[in-house]
Amino acid sequence: MKHFETLPYLVLACALAFCLIDGCRDAYESVSFVKVESVRTKLIAGIESYQDIDEFKDLLKRGSFQWELNENSRPSPKGRPPFHISMVTIKDFTHNNVLGELVVNFFNNRLISTTFYPSRVEKYIKALENAEGVKFDNNKEVKLRPYTRVRFATDHKGRKYVDWSDIRLDKEMELWIKRYS
């Protein structure tokens, strides 16, 4: 009879062990690191995530922007997915009537984020609040539907910026770094 009394505890222990083991598996186990999602999210000035570099260059040409492309591309070791970073820098970009520098970042040829360095930070933050309803929380961050995160921060050179990124691609990049670096 004692064995039947301990059976529920044994079943519970087995279930708990299974959940712990299963829960330790990577939530993004099947991430390809190159897939292009059909649903994009808007970033700064209507630029959308998941655009490839050629598509974005066409947008730049139509807008007569002066820009520079920097790429950090190395062959991936066998068994690892690619990790290619590209950046397009536009020196004289205007958003909400504020001039600044825009850096557009690509992860594996998918637009992941836009980083705007406004010349007049206070004016720009107020313009974001008025024109787009962006109100930063205590962490200087706000999330917009469907997958946009907007952050206000300072870079390593002391320059203030506002970064617009696709949360899904941010997670993919973090996952790649955790897994393969």
ROGUKOL-306470 format. One line per field, with one value per residue: residue number from 1; x negated, y, z negated of N, C-alpha, C in turn. Coordinates in steps of 0.2 Angstrom, whole numbers, plus 2048, in hexadecimal, padded with zeros to 3 digits. Layout:
REM residues N
votor: NUM_...
n.c1: X_...
n.c2: Y_...
n.c3: Z_...
ca.c1: X_...
ca.c2: Y_...
ca.c3: Z_...
c.c1: X_...
c.c2: Y_...
c.c3: Z_...
//
This chain:
REM residues 181
votor: 1_2_3_4_5_6_7_8_9_10_11_12_13_14_15_16_17_18_19_20_21_22_23_24_25_26_27_28_29_30_31_32_33_34_35_36_37_38_39_40_41_42_43_44_45_46_47_48_49_50_51_52_53_54_55_56_57_58_59_60_61_62_63_64_65_66_67_68_69_70_71_72_73_74_75_76_77_78_79_80_81_82_83_84_85_86_87_88_89_90_91_92_93_94_95_96_97_98_99_100_101_102_103_104_105_106_107_108_109_110_111_112_113_114_115_116_117_118_119_120_121_122_123_124_125_126_127_128_129_130_131_132_133_134_135_136_137_138_139_140_141_142_143_144_145_146_147_148_149_150_151_152_153_154_155_156_157_158_159_160_161_162_163_164_165_166_167_168_169_170_171_172_173_174_175_176_177_178_179_180_181
n.c1: 7FC_7F6_7EE_7F8_7FC_7F0_7F0_7F7_7EE_7E3_7E7_7E9_7DC_7D6_7DD_7DA_7CC_7CB_7D1_7C8_7BD_7C2_7C5_7B9_7B4_7B0_7BA_7BB_7B7_7B9_7B5_7B0_7A8_7A7_7B3_7C1_7CD_7DF_7E7_7E3_7DB_7DE_7D1_7C6_7CC_7D5_7CE_7CC_7C9_7C0_7BE_7B3_7A2_7A0_7AE_7AF_7A5_7AB_7B6_7AE_7A8_7B3_7B7_7AC_7A1_791_786_77D_776_771_76A_769_764_761_75B_766_762_762_772_777_783_785_77D_77E_77B_781_780_788_785_78C_788_78E_79D_7AE_7BA_7CA_7C8_7BC_7AA_79E_793_796_795_796_799_795_798_793_797_7A3_7AD_7AB_7AB_7AC_7A2_7A2_79A_79D_79B_7A0_7A4_7AE_7B8_7BC_7C0_7CC_7D3_7D5_7DE_7E9_7EC_7EC_7F1_7E8_7E3_7D7_7D3_7CD_7C1_7BD_7C3_7CF_7DC_7E3_7F1_7F0_7E4_7DA_7CD_7C8_7BB_7B2_7A2_791_782_771_769_76E_779_78A_798_7A6_7AD_7B5_7BC_7BF_7C6_7C6_7BC_7B1_7B1_7AE_7A1_79A_79C_794_788_787_787_77C_771
n.c2: 7FA_806_809_80E_81A_822_823_82E_838_834_834_842_847_842_848_856_855_853_85E_868_864_864_872_878_877_880_88E_893_889_884_88F_897_8A1_8A8_8A9_8B2_8BB_8BD_8C7_8D7_8E4_8F5_901_90F_91D_916_90C_8FB_8EB_8DC_8DF_8DC_8E0_8E5_8E9_8F3_8FC_900_908_912_917_91C_927_92F_92F_931_925_918_908_8FB_8EB_8DD_8CE_8BD_8AD_8A0_894_882_87A_885_892_8A0_8B0_8BF_8D0_8E0_8F1_900_911_920_930_93E_93E_941_940_943_951_953_953_946_938_928_917_908_8F8_8E7_8D6_8C7_8CB_8D0_8DD_8E3_8EE_900_90D_91D_92C_93A_94C_955_950_952_959_94F_944_94A_94C_93F_93B_943_942_934_92D_927_923_922_915_913_90C_912_90D_906_8FC_8F9_8F4_8E9_8E2_8EA_8F2_901_90A_916_91B_91D_91C_913_91E_928_92E_932_929_922_912_907_8F8_8E7_8DC_8CE_8CA_8D0_8C7_8BB_8BE_8C0_8B2_8AC_8B0_8AC_89E_89B_8A3
n.c3: 800_7FD_808_811_80B_80D_81B_821_81E_825_832_833_831_83C_846_843_845_853_858_854_85B_868_868_868_875_884_888_894_89D_8AA_8B2_8C1_8C4_8D0_8D5_8DD_8D6_8D9_8D4_8D1_8C7_8C3_8C3_8C0_8C8_8D1_8D6_8D9_8D0_8D4_8E1_8EF_8F3_901_904_8FB_8FF_90B_906_901_90C_913_90A_90B_902_8FB_8F7_8EE_8EE_8E3_8E0_8D6_8D9_8D8_8DC_8D6_8CA_8CC_8C9_8C2_8C3_8CE_8CA_8CD_8CD_8D3_8D6_8DA_8DC_8DA_8DC_8DC_8D7_8D4_8C8_8C2_8C3_8BE_8C0_8C3_8C0_8C8_8C5_8CC_8C9_8CD_8CB_8D1_8DE_8DC_8D7_8C7_8BE_8BB_8B7_8B1_8B0_8A9_8AD_8A4_896_88B_892_89B_894_88E_89A_89E_894_897_8A5_8A7_89C_893_884_878_86C_85B_85D_869_874_880_887_896_8A0_8AE_8AA_8A6_89D_895_890_885_883_87E_888_888_88A_885_88C_88E_892_89C_89D_8A8_8A9_8AF_8A5_8A6_8AF_8A7_89C_8A3_8A7_89B_896_8A0_89C_88F_891_89B_899
ca.c1: 800_7F1_7EC_7FD_7FC_7EB_7F1_7F9_7E8_7DE_7EA_7E8_7D5_7D4_7E0_7D6_7C5_7CD_7D3_7C2_7B9_7C5_7C5_7B2_7B3_7B1_7C1_7BA_7B3_7B9_7B4_7AC_7A3_7A7_7BA_7C4_7D4_7E3_7E9_7DD_7DD_7DB_7CB_7C6_7CE_7D9_7C9_7CE_7C5_7C0_7BC_7AC_79E_7A2_7B4_7AE_7A1_7B0_7B9_7A9_7A7_7B9_7B6_7A6_79D_78A_785_777_777_76C_76C_765_766_75C_75E_768_75F_767_777_77A_787_781_77E_77C_77E_780_783_789_785_78E_785_793_7A3_7B2_7C0_7CE_7C5_7B5_7A5_799_790_799_791_79B_796_798_796_794_79A_7AA_7AD_7AD_7AC_7AA_79F_7A2_796_7A0_796_7A3_7A7_7B4_7BE_7BE_7C4_7D2_7D6_7D7_7E4_7EE_7EE_7ED_7F3_7E3_7E1_7D2_7D4_7C7_7BC_7BC_7C5_7D6_7DE_7E9_7F4_7F1_7DE_7D5_7CA_7C5_7B7_7AE_79C_78A_77D_76B_765_772_77E_790_79B_7AC_7AC_7BB_7BA_7C4_7C5_7C5_7B5_7AD_7B1_7AA_799_798_79C_78E_782_787_785_776_76B
ca.c2: 800_80C_80B_812_820_825_823_835_83C_832_837_849_848_841_84E_85C_854_853_865_86B_862_867_879_87A_877_887_88F_894_883_883_895_896_8A7_8AB_8A9_8B9_8BB_8C0_8CD_8DC_8E9_8FC_904_916_920_912_907_8F5_8E6_8D7_8E1_8DA_8E6_8E7_8EC_8F9_900_903_90D_917_91B_920_92C_933_92F_92F_91F_914_901_8F7_8E4_8D8_8C8_8B8_8A6_89C_88D_87C_879_88B_896_8A7_8B6_8C5_8D7_8E5_8F8_906_917_926_936_943_93B_945_93D_947_957_953_950_942_932_922_911_903_8F2_8E1_8CF_8C2_8CE_8D2_8E3_8E2_8F4_906_911_924_931_941_951_959_94A_953_95A_949_940_94D_94B_938_93A_947_93F_92D_92B_923_925_91D_913_914_909_915_908_906_8F7_8FA_8EE_8E2_8DF_8F0_8F5_907_90B_91C_91A_920_917_913_924_92E_931_930_926_91E_90C_904_8F1_8E1_8D7_8C7_8CA_8D1_8C0_8B6_8C0_8BE_8AB_8AA_8B2_8A7_897_89A_8A7
ca.c3: 800_7FD_80F_814_808_810_822_823_81D_82A_838_833_832_843_84A_842_849_85A_859_853_861_86E_868_869_87C_887_88A_89B_89F_8B1_8B5_8C6_8C4_8D6_8D7_8DD_8D4_8DE_8D1_8CF_8C2_8C5_8BF_8C1_8CF_8D5_8D9_8D6_8CE_8D9_8E8_8F1_8F5_907_903_8F7_904_910_903_900_913_914_906_90D_8FC_8FB_8F2_8EE_8EC_8E0_8DF_8D2_8DB_8D7_8DD_8D0_8C9_8CE_8C4_8C0_8C8_8D0_8C5_8D1_8CB_8D7_8D3_8DF_8D8_8DE_8D8_8DB_8D7_8D0_8C6_8BE_8C4_8BA_8C4_8BF_8C4_8C7_8C6_8CD_8C7_8D0_8C9_8D6_8E3_8D9_8D3_8C0_8BA_8BD_8B2_8B3_8AB_8AB_8AB_89E_892_888_897_89F_88F_88E_8A0_89E_890_89A_8AB_8A8_896_890_87D_875_865_857_860_86F_87A_882_88C_89B_8A4_8AB_8A8_8A5_897_896_88A_885_87F_880_88A_884_88C_881_890_88D_898_89B_8A1_8AA_8AB_8AF_89F_8A8_8B1_8A1_899_8A8_8A7_894_896_8A4_898_889_894_89F_898
c.c1: 7FC_7EF_7F2_7FE_7F6_7EC_7F2_7F2_7E3_7E0_7E8_7E1_7D3_7D7_7DC_7CF_7C6_7CE_7CC_7BD_7BB_7C5_7BE_7B0_7B4_7B7_7C1_7B6_7B3_7B8_7AF_7A6_7A3_7AF_7BD_7CB_7D9_7E6_7E3_7E0_7DA_7D6_7CC_7C9_7D2_7D4_7CC_7C9_7C5_7BF_7B5_7A8_79F_7A9_7B3_7AA_7A6_7B4_7B4_7A8_7AD_7B9_7B0_7A2_796_789_77F_778_771_76E_767_767_760_75F_760_764_764_76B_77A_77E_783_782_77A_77F_77C_783_783_789_787_78C_78B_79A_7A8_7B8_7C4_7CB_7BF_7B0_7A1_796_794_795_796_797_799_794_798_798_7A2_7AA_7B0_7AE_7A9_7A8_79F_79F_798_79B_799_7A7_7AE_7BA_7C0_7C2_7CB_7D6_7D9_7DE_7EA_7F1_7EF_7F0_7EE_7E2_7DD_7D4_7CD_7C1_7BA_7BE_7CD_7D7_7E4_7EB_7F1_7EA_7D8_7D3_7C7_7C1_7B3_7A8_796_785_776_767_769_777_785_794_7A2_7AC_7B3_7B9_7C0_7C2_7C3_7BE_7B0_7AC_7AD_7A2_797_797_795_788_781_784_77F_770_767
c.c2: 806_80E_80F_819_825_826_82A_839_83A_835_83F_84B_847_846_854_85B_855_85B_869_86A_865_86F_87C_87A_87E_888_891_88F_883_88A_894_89B_8AA_8AC_8B1_8B8_8BF_8C7_8D1_8E0_8F0_8FE_90B_918_91B_90C_900_8EF_8E1_8D9_8DE_8E1_8E9_8EB_8F3_8FE_903_908_913_91B_91F_927_931_934_92E_92A_91C_90D_8FE_8F0_8E1_8D1_8C3_8B2_8A3_895_888_87B_87F_88F_89D_8AC_8BC_8CB_8DC_8EB_8FD_90C_91D_92C_93B_940_93F_940_942_94E_958_94F_94C_93D_92C_91C_90C_8FC_8EB_8DB_8CA_8C4_8CF_8D8_8E2_8E8_8FA_90A_919_928_938_946_955_953_94C_955_954_945_943_94C_944_937_93D_943_938_929_926_926_920_91C_915_911_90C_911_908_900_8F9_8F4_8EE_8E0_8E4_8F2_8FB_909_912_91A_91E_91B_918_91A_92A_931_92E_92E_923_918_909_8FD_8EC_8DC_8D0_8C6_8CB_8CA_8BB_8B8_8BE_8B6_8A9_8AB_8AD_8A0_896_89E_8A5
c.c3: 800_804_812_812_80B_817_824_823_823_831_838_834_839_847_849_845_850_85C_859_859_867_86E_869_871_87F_88A_892_89F_8A7_8B5_8BB_8C7_8CB_8D9_8D7_8DB_8D9_8DB_8CE_8CA_8C4_8C0_8C0_8C8_8D3_8D8_8D5_8D5_8D4_8E0_8E9_8F3_8FC_907_900_8FB_909_90D_902_907_914_910_907_907_8FE_8F5_8F3_8EB_8E9_8DE_8DB_8D4_8DB_8D9_8D6_8D0_8CA_8C8_8C0_8C5_8C9_8CA_8C9_8CF_8D1_8D4_8D9_8DA_8DD_8DA_8D7_8DC_8D2_8CF_8C1_8BD_8C0_8BF_8C0_8C3_8C3_8C9_8C7_8CD_8CA_8CD_8CE_8DC_8E2_8D5_8CC_8BC_8BD_8B7_8B4_8AD_8AD_8A9_8A5_89B_88F_88C_89A_89A_88E_894_8A1_89A_893_8A0_8AB_8A1_892_889_87A_86E_861_859_867_875_87A_887_88F_89E_8AB_8A8_8A7_89E_898_88F_88B_880_881_882_886_886_888_886_88F_893_897_8A0_8A2_8AC_8AB_8AA_8A1_8AB_8AC_89D_89D_8A7_8A0_893_89A_89F_892_88C_897_89D_892
//
